[in-house]
Structures are given as structure tokens and as C-alpha cells.
């Protein structure tokens, strides 16, 4: 089973899922599927990475 985390876009405030193993705790910019914003995880107001 693939582990995901939920992250909120700092621009549009909508949340989406991202792959934990490849993206969590990295300096890779995430791409919001709603507003096309690209941002670092540290810019997000809300991250939920619970199992």
C-alpha cells in the first residue's frame, strides 16, 4: 500500500494528496492541481502525514 500525505496549497488553500516516500521531507516543489501554484512544503500552513 502506498503511503500518502495531505498538504494544503498556500495560495488557494485547497488540500491534495502527495506520495510520502518520494516527496515528504524533500526540497522538491509541489504542484497544486487546483491553481497550478508550485511551492515548498515549508510554505504550507497544513500538512497531515498520519497513517
CHARMM internal coordinates of N, CA and C (Angstrom, degrees):
IC EDIT
DIST 1 N 1 CA 1.4514
DIST 1 CA 1 C 1.5362
ANGL 1 N 1 CA 1 C 109.40
DIST 1 C 2 N 1.3019
ANGL 1 CA 1 C 2 N 116.52
DIHE 1 N 1 CA 1 C 2 N 134.69
DIST 2 N 2 CA 1.4576
ANGL 1 C 2 N 2 CA 122.81
DIHE 1 CA 1 C 2 N 2 CA -178.77
DIST 2 CA 2 C 1.5226
ANGL 2 N 2 CA 2 C 109.23
DIHE 1 C 2 N 2 CA 2 C -81.90
DIST 2 C 3 N 1.3197
ANGL 2 CA 2 C 3 N 115.72
DIHE 2 N 2 CA 2 C 3 N 132.66
DIST 3 N 3 CA 1.4586
ANGL 2 C 3 N 3 CA 120.02
DIHE 2 CA 2 C 3 N 3 CA 177.45
DIST 3 CA 3 C 1.5319
ANGL 3 N 3 CA 3 C 108.83
DIHE 2 C 3 N 3 CA 3 C -90.02
DIST 3 C 4 N 1.3143
ANGL 3 CA 3 C 4 N 116.16
DIHE 3 N 3 CA 3 C 4 N 132.98
DIST 4 N 4 CA 1.4590
ANGL 3 C 4 N 4 CA 122.96
DIHE 3 CA 3 C 4 N 4 CA 179.56
DIST 4 CA 4 C 1.5214
ANGL 4 N 4 CA 4 C 109.70
DIHE 3 C 4 N 4 CA 4 C -120.07
DIST 4 C 5 N 1.3066
ANGL 4 CA 4 C 5 N 116.61
DIHE 4 N 4 CA 4 C 5 N 161.99
DIST 5 N 5 CA 1.4552
ANGL 4 C 5 N 5 CA 120.51
DIHE 4 CA 4 C 5 N 5 CA 169.80
DIST 5 CA 5 C 1.5254
ANGL 5 N 5 CA 5 C 108.15
DIHE 4 C 5 N 5 CA 5 C -131.32
DIST 5 C 6 N 1.3020
ANGL 5 CA 5 C 6 N 115.22
DIHE 5 N 5 CA 5 C 6 N 153.51
DIST 6 N 6 CA 1.4591
ANGL 5 C 6 N 6 CA 122.54
DIHE 5 CA 5 C 6 N 6 CA -178.31
DIST 6 CA 6 C 1.5195
ANGL 6 N 6 CA 6 C 107.83
DIHE 5 C 6 N 6 CA 6 C -101.93
DIST 6 C 7 N 1.3199
ANGL 6 CA 6 C 7 N 116.49
DIHE 6 N 6 CA 6 C 7 N 130.50
DIST 7 N 7 CA 1.4581
ANGL 6 C 7 N 7 CA 120.27
DIHE 6 CA 6 C 7 N 7 CA -178.78
DIST 7 CA 7 C 1.5259
ANGL 7 N 7 CA 7 C 109.82
DIHE 6 C 7 N 7 CA 7 C -135.15
DIST 7 C 8 N 1.3185
ANGL 7 CA 7 C 8 N 115.67
DIHE 7 N 7 CA 7 C 8 N 146.31
DIST 8 N 8 CA 1.4653
ANGL 7 C 8 N 8 CA 121.42
DIHE 7 CA 7 C 8 N 8 CA -178.10
DIST 8 CA 8 C 1.5222
ANGL 8 N 8 CA 8 C 109.90
DIHE 7 C 8 N 8 CA 8 C -102.85
DIST 8 C 9 N 1.3146
ANGL 8 CA 8 C 9 N 115.68
DIHE 8 N 8 CA 8 C 9 N 132.00
DIST 9 N 9 CA 1.4629
ANGL 8 C 9 N 9 CA 121.31
DIHE 8 CA 8 C 9 N 9 CA 176.74
DIST 9 CA 9 C 1.5339
ANGL 9 N 9 CA 9 C 109.12
DIHE 8 C 9 N 9 CA 9 C -69.11
DIST 9 C 10 N 1.3284
ANGL 9 CA 9 C 10 N 118.40
DIHE 9 N 9 CA 9 C 10 N 130.43
DIST 10 N 10 CA 1.4596
ANGL 9 C 10 N 10 CA 120.38
DIHE 9 CA 9 C 10 N 10 CA 179.95
DIST 10 CA 10 C 1.5309
ANGL 10 N 10 CA 10 C 113.76
DIHE 9 C 10 N 10 CA 10 C -70.63
DIST 10 C 11 N 1.3215
ANGL 10 CA 10 C 11 N 117.06
DIHE 10 N 10 CA 10 C 11 N -16.48
DIST 11 N 11 CA 1.4700
ANGL 10 C 11 N 11 CA 120.23
DIHE 10 CA 10 C 11 N 11 CA -178.46
DIST 11 CA 11 C 1.5295
ANGL 11 N 11 CA 11 C 112.10
DIHE 10 C 11 N 11 CA 11 C -89.31
DIST 11 C 12 N 1.3299
ANGL 11 CA 11 C 12 N 117.74
DIHE 11 N 11 CA 11 C 12 N -56.55
DIST 12 N 12 CA 1.4729
ANGL 11 C 12 N 12 CA 120.66
DIHE 11 CA 11 C 12 N 12 CA -175.51
DIST 12 CA 12 C 1.5267
ANGL 12 N 12 CA 12 C 112.98
DIHE 11 C 12 N 12 CA 12 C -97.40
DIST 12 C 13 N 1.3457
ANGL 12 CA 12 C 13 N 117.52
DIHE 12 N 12 CA 12 C 13 N -10.48
DIST 13 N 13 CA 1.4690
ANGL 12 C 13 N 13 CA 124.53
DIHE 12 CA 12 C 13 N 13 CA 177.53
DIST 13 CA 13 C 1.5280
ANGL 13 N 13 CA 13 C 113.98
DIHE 12 C 13 N 13 CA 13 C 69.45
DIST 13 C 14 N 1.3323
ANGL 13 CA 13 C 14 N 117.81
DIHE 13 N 13 CA 13 C 14 N 13.19
DIST 14 N 14 CA 1.4639
ANGL 13 C 14 N 14 CA 120.49
DIHE 13 CA 13 C 14 N 14 CA 175.84
DIST 14 CA 14 C 1.5294
ANGL 14 N 14 CA 14 C 108.57
DIHE 13 C 14 N 14 CA 14 C -89.64
DIST 14 C 15 N 1.3395
ANGL 14 CA 14 C 15 N 115.49
DIHE 14 N 14 CA 14 C 15 N 147.91
DIST 15 N 15 CA 1.4530
ANGL 14 C 15 N 15 CA 121.24
DIHE 14 CA 14 C 15 N 15 CA -179.06
DIST 15 CA 15 C 1.5215
ANGL 15 N 15 CA 15 C 111.15
DIHE 14 C 15 N 15 CA 15 C -100.60
DIST 15 C 16 N 1.3345
ANGL 15 CA 15 C 16 N 115.36
DIHE 15 N 15 CA 15 C 16 N 149.69
DIST 16 N 16 CA 1.4559
ANGL 15 C 16 N 16 CA 120.79
DIHE 15 CA 15 C 16 N 16 CA 176.68
DIST 16 CA 16 C 1.5196
ANGL 16 N 16 CA 16 C 108.80
DIHE 15 C 16 N 16 CA 16 C -149.37
DIST 16 C 17 N 1.3280
ANGL 16 CA 16 C 17 N 116.63
DIHE 16 N 16 CA 16 C 17 N 164.86
DIST 17 N 17 CA 1.4546
ANGL 16 C 17 N 17 CA 122.32
DIHE 16 CA 16 C 17 N 17 CA -178.49
DIST 17 CA 17 C 1.5251
ANGL 17 N 17 CA 17 C 110.78
DIHE 16 C 17 N 17 CA 17 C -94.20
DIST 17 C 18 N 1.3304
ANGL 17 CA 17 C 18 N 114.97
DIHE 17 N 17 CA 17 C 18 N 147.37
DIST 18 N 18 CA 1.4663
ANGL 17 C 18 N 18 CA 121.67
DIHE 17 CA 17 C 18 N 18 CA 175.94
DIST 18 CA 18 C 1.5268
ANGL 18 N 18 CA 18 C 108.18
DIHE 17 C 18 N 18 CA 18 C -138.51
DIST 18 C 19 N 1.3113
ANGL 18 CA 18 C 19 N 116.61
DIHE 18 N 18 CA 18 C 19 N 155.79
DIST 19 N 19 CA 1.4642
ANGL 18 C 19 N 19 CA 122.96
DIHE 18 CA 18 C 19 N 19 CA -177.47
DIST 19 CA 19 C 1.5303
ANGL 19 N 19 CA 19 C 110.06
DIHE 18 C 19 N 19 CA 19 C -73.12
DIST 19 C 20 N 1.3184
ANGL 19 CA 19 C 20 N 116.48
DIHE 19 N 19 CA 19 C 20 N 119.69
DIST 20 N 20 CA 1.4595
ANGL 19 C 20 N 20 CA 122.22
DIHE 19 CA 19 C 20 N 20 CA -176.60
DIST 20 CA 20 C 1.5261
ANGL 20 N 20 CA 20 C 112.24
DIHE 19 C 20 N 20 CA 20 C -62.19
DIST 20 C 21 N 1.3126
ANGL 20 CA 20 C 21 N 117.29
DIHE 20 N 20 CA 20 C 21 N -52.17
DIST 21 N 21 CA 1.4552
ANGL 20 C 21 N 21 CA 121.53
DIHE 20 CA 20 C 21 N 21 CA -174.20
DIST 21 CA 21 C 1.5166
ANGL 21 N 21 CA 21 C 114.80
DIHE 20 C 21 N 21 CA 21 C -61.40
DIST 21 C 22 N 1.3110
ANGL 21 CA 21 C 22 N 117.51
DIHE 21 N 21 CA 21 C 22 N -33.15
DIST 22 N 22 CA 1.4637
ANGL 21 C 22 N 22 CA 121.52
DIHE 21 CA 21 C 22 N 22 CA -177.57
DIST 22 CA 22 C 1.5224
ANGL 22 N 22 CA 22 C 113.76
DIHE 21 C 22 N 22 CA 22 C -94.41
DIST 22 C 23 N 1.3365
ANGL 22 CA 22 C 23 N 118.00
DIHE 22 N 22 CA 22 C 23 N -26.18
DIST 23 N 23 CA 1.4582
ANGL 22 C 23 N 23 CA 119.59
DIHE 22 CA 22 C 23 N 23 CA -170.07
DIST 23 CA 23 C 1.5296
ANGL 23 N 23 CA 23 C 116.17
DIHE 22 C 23 N 23 CA 23 C -120.69
DIST 23 C 24 N 1.3191
ANGL 23 CA 23 C 24 N 118.48
DIHE 23 N 23 CA 23 C 24 N -27.45
DIST 24 N 24 CA 1.4665
ANGL 23 C 24 N 24 CA 119.92
DIHE 23 CA 23 C 24 N 24 CA -175.79
DIST 24 CA 24 C 1.5239
ANGL 24 N 24 CA 24 C 109.79
DIHE 23 C 24 N 24 CA 24 C -69.67
DIST 24 C 25 N 1.3238
ANGL 24 CA 24 C 25 N 117.03
DIHE 24 N 24 CA 24 C 25 N 139.55
DIST 25 N 25 CA 1.4698
ANGL 24 C 25 N 25 CA 124.98
DIHE 24 CA 24 C 25 N 25 CA 179.46
DIST 25 CA 25 C 1.5274
ANGL 25 N 25 CA 25 C 111.85
DIHE 24 C 25 N 25 CA 25 C 62.18
DIST 25 C 26 N 1.3336
ANGL 25 CA 25 C 26 N 116.73
DIHE 25 N 25 CA 25 C 26 N 37.99
DIST 26 N 26 CA 1.4634
ANGL 25 C 26 N 26 CA 121.79
DIHE 25 CA 25 C 26 N 26 CA 174.89
DIST 26 CA 26 C 1.5268
ANGL 26 N 26 CA 26 C 109.10
DIHE 25 C 26 N 26 CA 26 C -123.99
DIST 26 C 27 N 1.2977
ANGL 26 CA 26 C 27 N 116.38
DIHE 26 N 26 CA 26 C 27 N 170.49
DIST 27 N 27 CA 1.4702
ANGL 26 C 27 N 27 CA 121.78
DIHE 26 CA 26 C 27 N 27 CA 176.27
DIST 27 CA 27 C 1.5237
ANGL 27 N 27 CA 27 C 111.20
DIHE 26 C 27 N 27 CA 27 C -99.88
DIST 27 C 28 N 1.3229
ANGL 27 CA 27 C 28 N 116.70
DIHE 27 N 27 CA 27 C 28 N 22.83
DIST 28 N 28 CA 1.4580
ANGL 27 C 28 N 28 CA 122.07
DIHE 27 CA 27 C 28 N 28 CA 178.19
DIST 28 CA 28 C 1.5246
ANGL 28 N 28 CA 28 C 108.95
DIHE 27 C 28 N 28 CA 28 C -81.31
DIST 28 C 29 N 1.3253
ANGL 28 CA 28 C 29 N 116.95
DIHE 28 N 28 CA 28 C 29 N 132.77
DIST 29 N 29 CA 1.4578
ANGL 28 C 29 N 29 CA 119.97
DIHE 28 CA 28 C 29 N 29 CA 177.38
DIST 29 CA 29 C 1.5241
ANGL 29 N 29 CA 29 C 109.96
DIHE 28 C 29 N 29 CA 29 C -72.54
DIST 29 C 30 N 1.3214
ANGL 29 CA 29 C 30 N 115.64
DIHE 29 N 29 CA 29 C 30 N 133.12
DIST 30 N 30 CA 1.4577
ANGL 29 C 30 N 30 CA 121.64
DIHE 29 CA 29 C 30 N 30 CA 176.78
DIST 30 CA 30 C 1.5224
ANGL 30 N 30 CA 30 C 109.03
DIHE 29 C 30 N 30 CA 30 C -88.51
DIST 30 C 31 N 1.3263
ANGL 30 CA 30 C 31 N 116.05
DIHE 30 N 30 CA 30 C 31 N 153.76
DIST 31 N 31 CA 1.4598
ANGL 30 C 31 N 31 CA 122.42
DIHE 30 CA 30 C 31 N 31 CA -177.28
DIST 31 CA 31 C 1.5203
ANGL 31 N 31 CA 31 C 108.86
DIHE 30 C 31 N 31 CA 31 C -115.78
DIST 31 C 32 N 1.3205
ANGL 31 CA 31 C 32 N 117.32
DIHE 31 N 31 CA 31 C 32 N 115.42
DIST 32 N 32 CA 1.4638
ANGL 31 C 32 N 32 CA 121.49
DIHE 31 CA 31 C 32 N 32 CA 179.85
DIST 32 CA 32 C 1.5346
ANGL 32 N 32 CA 32 C 109.37
DIHE 31 C 32 N 32 CA 32 C -71.18
DIST 32 C 33 N 1.3288
ANGL 32 CA 32 C 33 N 117.28
DIHE 32 N 32 CA 32 C 33 N 125.29
DIST 33 N 33 CA 1.4610
ANGL 32 C 33 N 33 CA 119.87
DIHE 32 CA 32 C 33 N 33 CA 179.90
DIST 33 CA 33 C 1.5321
ANGL 33 N 33 CA 33 C 113.45
DIHE 32 C 33 N 33 CA 33 C -74.45
DIST 33 C 34 N 1.3134
ANGL 33 CA 33 C 34 N 117.46
DIHE 33 N 33 CA 33 C 34 N -10.16
DIST 34 N 34 CA 1.4599
ANGL 33 C 34 N 34 CA 121.12
DIHE 33 CA 33 C 34 N 34 CA -177.50
DIST 34 CA 34 C 1.5321
ANGL 34 N 34 CA 34 C 113.25
DIHE 33 C 34 N 34 CA 34 C -94.52
DIST 34 C 35 N 1.3348
ANGL 34 CA 34 C 35 N 116.53
DIHE 34 N 34 CA 34 C 35 N -46.46
DIST 35 N 35 CA 1.4709
ANGL 34 C 35 N 35 CA 118.78
DIHE 34 CA 34 C 35 N 35 CA -175.82
DIST 35 CA 35 C 1.5262
ANGL 35 N 35 CA 35 C 113.27
DIHE 34 C 35 N 35 CA 35 C -117.51
DIST 35 C 36 N 1.3378
ANGL 35 CA 35 C 36 N 117.77
DIHE 35 N 35 CA 35 C 36 N 1.44
DIST 36 N 36 CA 1.4656
ANGL 35 C 36 N 36 CA 124.22
DIHE 35 CA 35 C 36 N 36 CA 177.73
DIST 36 CA 36 C 1.5300
ANGL 36 N 36 CA 36 C 114.09
DIHE 35 C 36 N 36 CA 36 C 71.62
DIST 36 C 37 N 1.3262
ANGL 36 CA 36 C 37 N 117.85
DIHE 36 N 36 CA 36 C 37 N 7.80
DIST 37 N 37 CA 1.4622
ANGL 36 C 37 N 37 CA 121.50
DIHE 36 CA 36 C 37 N 37 CA 177.93
DIST 37 CA 37 C 1.5248
ANGL 37 N 37 CA 37 C 110.31
DIHE 36 C 37 N 37 CA 37 C -66.56
DIST 37 C 38 N 1.3214
ANGL 37 CA 37 C 38 N 116.20
DIHE 37 N 37 CA 37 C 38 N 143.66
DIST 38 N 38 CA 1.4690
ANGL 37 C 38 N 38 CA 122.06
DIHE 37 CA 37 C 38 N 38 CA 174.62
DIST 38 CA 38 C 1.5271
ANGL 38 N 38 CA 38 C 106.81
DIHE 37 C 38 N 38 CA 38 C -113.73
DIST 38 C 39 N 1.3413
ANGL 38 CA 38 C 39 N 116.52
DIHE 38 N 38 CA 38 C 39 N 131.03
DIST 39 N 39 CA 1.4546
ANGL 38 C 39 N 39 CA 120.68
DIHE 38 CA 38 C 39 N 39 CA -174.08
DIST 39 CA 39 C 1.5211
ANGL 39 N 39 CA 39 C 111.55
DIHE 38 C 39 N 39 CA 39 C -152.76
DIST 39 C 40 N 1.3161
ANGL 39 CA 39 C 40 N 115.28
DIHE 39 N 39 CA 39 C 40 N 157.31
DIST 40 N 40 CA 1.4552
ANGL 39 C 40 N 40 CA 121.91
DIHE 39 CA 39 C 40 N 40 CA 174.72
DIST 40 CA 40 C 1.5297
ANGL 40 N 40 CA 40 C 109.11
DIHE 39 C 40 N 40 CA 40 C -84.90
DIST 40 C 41 N 1.3132
ANGL 40 CA 40 C 41 N 116.48
DIHE 40 N 40 CA 40 C 41 N 153.73
DIST 41 N 41 CA 1.4674
ANGL 40 C 41 N 41 CA 120.76
DIHE 40 CA 40 C 41 N 41 CA -179.71
DIST 41 CA 41 C 1.5262
ANGL 41 N 41 CA 41 C 112.15
DIHE 40 C 41 N 41 CA 41 C -59.12
DIST 41 C 42 N 1.3093
ANGL 41 CA 41 C 42 N 116.70
DIHE 41 N 41 CA 41 C 42 N -32.02
DIST 42 N 42 CA 1.4637
ANGL 41 C 42 N 42 CA 120.64
DIHE 41 CA 41 C 42 N 42 CA -179.32
DIST 42 CA 42 C 1.5267
ANGL 42 N 42 CA 42 C 112.33
DIHE 41 C 42 N 42 CA 42 C -67.00
DIST 42 C 43 N 1.3151
ANGL 42 CA 42 C 43 N 118.03
DIHE 42 N 42 CA 42 C 43 N -15.96
DIST 43 N 43 CA 1.4625
ANGL 42 C 43 N 43 CA 122.21
DIHE 42 CA 42 C 43 N 43 CA 178.91
DIST 43 CA 43 C 1.5334
ANGL 43 N 43 CA 43 C 112.36
DIHE 42 C 43 N 43 CA 43 C -86.20
DIST 43 C 44 N 1.3110
ANGL 43 CA 43 C 44 N 117.30
DIHE 43 N 43 CA 43 C 44 N -12.57
DIST 44 N 44 CA 1.4568
ANGL 43 C 44 N 44 CA 121.82
DIHE 43 CA 43 C 44 N 44 CA -177.24
DIST 44 CA 44 C 1.5242
ANGL 44 N 44 CA 44 C 111.12
DIHE 43 C 44 N 44 CA 44 C -77.89
DIST 44 C 45 N 1.3324
ANGL 44 CA 44 C 45 N 116.21
DIHE 44 N 44 CA 44 C 45 N 141.24
DIST 45 N 45 CA 1.4570
ANGL 44 C 45 N 45 CA 121.35
DIHE 44 CA 44 C 45 N 45 CA 177.36
DIST 45 CA 45 C 1.5265
ANGL 45 N 45 CA 45 C 111.98
DIHE 44 C 45 N 45 CA 45 C -81.31
DIST 45 C 46 N 1.3243
ANGL 45 CA 45 C 46 N 117.23
DIHE 45 N 45 CA 45 C 46 N -20.27
DIST 46 N 46 CA 1.4618
ANGL 45 C 46 N 46 CA 120.40
DIHE 45 CA 45 C 46 N 46 CA -174.57
DIST 46 CA 46 C 1.5275
ANGL 46 N 46 CA 46 C 111.53
DIHE 45 C 46 N 46 CA 46 C -145.63
DIST 46 C 47 N 1.3343
ANGL 46 CA 46 C 47 N 115.95
DIHE 46 N 46 CA 46 C 47 N 124.24
DIST 47 N 47 CA 1.4567
ANGL 46 C 47 N 47 CA 122.86
DIHE 46 CA 46 C 47 N 47 CA 175.67
DIST 47 CA 47 C 1.5202
ANGL 47 N 47 CA 47 C 107.85
DIHE 46 C 47 N 47 CA 47 C -132.65
DIST 47 C 48 N 1.3139
ANGL 47 CA 47 C 48 N 116.05
DIHE 47 N 47 CA 47 C 48 N 127.70
DIST 48 N 48 CA 1.4745
ANGL 47 C 48 N 48 CA 121.18
DIHE 47 CA 47 C 48 N 48 CA 177.91
DIST 48 CA 48 C 1.5259
ANGL 48 N 48 CA 48 C 107.86
DIHE 47 C 48 N 48 CA 48 C -119.70
DIST 48 C 49 N 1.3268
ANGL 48 CA 48 C 49 N 116.68
DIHE 48 N 48 CA 48 C 49 N 106.97
DIST 49 N 49 CA 1.4668
ANGL 48 C 49 N 49 CA 119.78
DIHE 48 CA 48 C 49 N 49 CA 180.00
DIST 49 CA 49 C 1.5236
ANGL 49 N 49 CA 49 C 112.10
DIHE 48 C 49 N 49 CA 49 C -118.32
DIST 49 C 50 N 1.3207
ANGL 49 CA 49 C 50 N 115.34
DIHE 49 N 49 CA 49 C 50 N 28.61
DIST 50 N 50 CA 1.4760
ANGL 49 C 50 N 50 CA 119.88
DIHE 49 CA 49 C 50 N 50 CA 175.82
DIST 50 CA 50 C 1.5158
ANGL 50 N 50 CA 50 C 109.45
DIHE 49 C 50 N 50 CA 50 C -70.29
DIST 50 C 51 N 1.3242
ANGL 50 CA 50 C 51 N 116.11
DIHE 50 N 50 CA 50 C 51 N 155.31
DIST 51 N 51 CA 1.4635
ANGL 50 C 51 N 51 CA 121.55
DIHE 50 CA 50 C 51 N 51 CA 175.10
DIST 51 CA 51 C 1.4694
ANGL 51 N 51 CA 51 C 110.07
DIHE 50 C 51 N 51 CA 51 C -70.62
END
COOR INIT
IC SEED 1 N 1 CA 1 C
IC BUILD
